[in-house]
Amino acid sequence: MADTTTFDQIVVQSKGAAAAAPKPVRERSRTKRAASVFAWAGLLAAGISAIAPISHFTLQEAQTVILQQADDAGVAQALEQDWSHSNSPDYVETLAELAMQMPVVDTGSAYVAASRATELDPSRAFAWAQLAYLEARRASGKVNQASLDALTRSMDACPLCNDEIIGWRFNFVLTNWASIPEALRGKAFEQADVLRWIGPNAEFLADMRVKALQNGIPFDAYRAAVNTPARTWDIGPAVQANTVKTTRPT
């Protein structure tokens, strides 16, 4: 009987132990569930963090498109907003261009917006070109060092990327020839040489030649000195606002 009693006690103890066992198991389940909750929360937070910049970018793109399609009243309303801290170079560059196309040209807003665009993205060749024009305008029409610096930045950012801006810079250099250093003169002719190979630019180049000769600029000699290897396929898309054309000097 002693063996039986011993056996029964062992069985009871075993059953007791077995009955008590679920409690720590439940504790582990809560821990696992808590860990799962935290894991899912972490994944959700990571997902939101990943989506948020995309959503913000999409919103900025939408705002730019709306601005591009706005009438003068819409542009005027946009100019009245506090956009000086905008983080969208597309938006502020577009705003800078449109400010110059208003019935009453807003050069002040154009200057601030173009400056903001180049601050956010130094590769904005169109904004740099606009600053070259605006700096000269702010200096009573005289090309100063700030204007030359902006022109140089535009040439460096987009040497051959877009025929429109190449043509604008070429015209700007010829218009302000006396104030343009020799190095920039040569660079303007070198970059403009590609216009012979792309688009309907024959008339534009002929007009530039006449303009240059009328002002005593040896157009043919400068063009003959150019040895650019660029051809049509070297032209790629520029980083630019899609709305407007840079104001050409006359």
N, C-alpha and C positions, 0 to 999 in steps of 0.2 A: 504493500500500500504506500510505502514511503516513495517508491518510484512513481506511482500514479499521482500522488500529491505533488511531487516535484514536477512531473510532466504537466499537471493541470496548472500549476503556478506559472510554468513557462509559457503555456498556451495563453493564459489570461494576460500575462505580461506582454506577450507578443501581440495579442489583440488590442491591449491597451495602447501599446506603442503604435500599432497600426492605426488606431482610432485618433491618436493625437497627431499623427503625421500630417494630415491635410492642412493644419493651421500654418506651419511654415511654408507649405506649398502655396497656399493662398497669398502669403506675403510675397513670395517670389513672383506669382502671377501679377500682383499689383505693381511690383517693380518693373516687370516686363511690359505691362500695359503702359506704365508711366514712361518707360524708355521709348516705347513705340510712339506714344503721343508726342514726346519731345522730338523724336526722329522725323515724324510727319510734319511737325511744326517747323523744324529746321528746313525740310525740303520745300515746304510751302513758302517760307521766308526767302529761301534761295531762289525759288521760281519767281516770286514777286520782285525780288531784287533784279533778276535777269530781265523781266518783262518791263519794269519801270523805265529804264533808259530807252527801250524800244518805243514804248508808248509816248515818252517825252519827245523822242526824235520824230515820231509820226505826227505829233501835234505841231511841232515846229514846221515840218514840211507842209502840213495843211494850212498853217497860218501864212506861209510864204505863197502858196498857190492862191489863196484868197486875196492876198495883197496884189499879186500879179494881175488878177482879174478885176480889181476894184476900179471904180471910176474916180474922177478927181475928188469928189466928196468923200469917198471911202479912203483915199490916200491921205487927204487932209486930216481925217479923223485918226488914222493910224499915226500920222506925224505928231499929233497932239498927245498921244499916249507916252508913258515913260518906258521907252525901249532902249535907253542908254546902257542898261545892264543885260541886254539880250545875249543869250549864248548861241544864237543861230547866225553864223556868218551869211548864210543865204538870205535870211530875212533882212538883216541890216544893209546888206549890199543892194538888195532889191529896193529897199526904202531910199537909199542914197540916190539910186538912179531915177526913181520916180519923183523924188523931190526936185530934181532938175527939169522935170517935164511938166511941172504944175503951171497953170496959167500965170501965176506969180512965182517965179523960180525961188525956191527956198535953199539958198546956197549954204546957210548956216546948218540946217538939218542934214543936208547932203554931206557936208564936211565931217560932221560928227559921226554920221552913220558909216561913211566910207572908212573913217579912222577906226571905228569899232570893228568893222569887217576885217581889216588888215591886222588888227590886234588879235582877233580870234583865229584868223587863218592867214599867215603871211604870204601864202601862195595866190592870193586874190589879185590877179593881174589887172582885172577891170577896175577894181576899187583903187589900186595904186595909180592907174592911169587917170582916174577921176580926181584923185588927190593932186596929181601933177598939175592938172588944169585948175583946180580950185586954189591951190597954193599960189599959182601965178595970178589968178583973179584977185585973191586977197592982197596981193602985192601990187595992186593997181595995174594989172596986166603984164607985169614984168616977171620973167622966169627967174626965180631965185634959187638958192641952194636947196631949200626944202622941196621945191618943184622938181629940180634935177634928181634929187635923191629918190623921190617917188617914181619918177620916170624910169630911173635905173632899176628900181625894184620890180616895176612892171615888166621891163624887158627881160630881166633875169627869171622872173616867175613864169613867163609865157613867151619864149623867144619865137616860136613858130606854131603855137597851138591853135591860133584862130586868126583868119584873114581879116576880120573886122577890126580887131584891136591892133593888129600889125599896121593896117592902113591908117587908123587913127593916130598912132604914135608917129608914123612917117609924116603925116600932115602936120602934126604938132611940132616936130623937129624943123620942118621946112618953114613953118610960120614963124618960129622963134629962132631962126638960124643963128643970128648974131650972139645969142645967149647960150647956145648949145656947145659944150666942149667937143673937140675934134673926135675923141673916142666914141662919144654917143652919136655923133653924125655918121661915122662909119658903121656903127652897129645898126642904126636905123636903116641905112641903105642895104646892109647885108640881110637884115630880116625882111625888108620889103621886097627883096629880089625874088622871094618865093611866090609873091603875088603874081608873077608872070606865069606860074604853073598851075594856079588854082583859081577857079571861079571866074566870073565876069569882071575881071579887074583891069582889063586893057584900057578902058575909058578913064578909070580912076588914075592909073599910072600916067596916062597921057596928060591929064589935067595937072597932076603933080609936077610933071616935067615943065609944062608951060608956066606954072606958078613959080617954080624954081628959077627958070631962065629969066623971067621978068624981074626977079629979085637978085639977079647976079650970082646965082648959085650954080656952079659947074655940075649940073645934074649928070650929064653923060660921063664925065670923068670919074665921078664917084661911083656910078653904076658899073663902069668898066673895071674899076678896081675891086669890085666884089667877086669873091670866089666861093659861093655857097654851094654845098653839095645837096641842099634840100630840094625835094621834089614833092609832088602832090601827096604821096603816101606818108610824108613826114608830118602832115598836119593832123593833130588830134584834137579832141574836145577840150575846151578850156574850162577851168573852174570859174563859173560866172552866174550871175542872176539871169534868168531866162526871159526877162521881160523887155529889156530895153537896149538901146544902142547908146554907147558913150557919146557924149556931145563932142562933135568934131570942131576944132578951131576953124575959123574962116579967115 
